[in-house]
Amino acid sequence: MTIALFGGTFDPVHFGHVEIATQLAEHLKIENLRLMPCGVPVHREQPIANANQRLEMLGMAITDRPQLAIERREVEQSEPSYSIDSLRRIRADIGPEQTLFMCLGMDALEQLQHWHQWRQLLDYCHIVAVARPGAQRPTKPPLKLWIEQHQSQQSAADESRPSGHLHFCSLNLLDISSTQIRQRLKQRRSIDTLTPDAVIDYIHRHHLYE
Ligand code: ATP
């Protein structure tokens, strides 16, 4: 069975995440895509909602998507969430043969060279980078060169090797971000249509992002 992970802060989850994850599951032709919220992010400011709140909102947002699941391993640890460590642990659990994808948005790929041990990520998984409004394919070394070396011409869904390649894909995405939701809430503006009603209720009940 192929495993695909989609990491993020999900502070809070929004329709952009749910859509991209759903379309990725379809694109990769897999039955189960795991959303992996990070516990203590390393490359960005700390989340406002705590890990448990982000998990609860995520659970609410995917109730009607049987193809999506939550991978809790990063939120359940107290140390910083380095993707390379999570990938090593997951690879140790699933063994060397199984195909593993790590999916991320293009904005995240642009920052990849700042990730801990980024050159070793492909030892454990394939990376699928999804085009995102406002984010470009990296054009500067060393990332550009690394991409040229590892980019596959094959479709990700046809990938038979367990790890080692970079795939780009262009999906039908929504231009929504968690930053936009947090800003709107701060300005007491509506976030209807940006995230599911259950998540909106939760945010208001817990006075998040005020
Ligand atoms: P923030 O605004 O707080 O940075 P975000 O909306 O970018 O949050 P994250 O939880 O940081 O969401 O993102 C998780 C992953 O989802 C990242 O790989 C990011 O690129 C991707 N992503 C988030 N929103 C979208 C979207 N609307 N379209 C495509 N990719 C997205």
Residues whose N, C-alpha, C, O or C-beta is under 5 A from the ligand:
A	BS01	ATP	G7 G8 T9 F10 D11 G16 H17 I20 C103 L104 G105 M106 D107 A108 A131 R132 L173 L174 D175 I176 S177 S178 T179
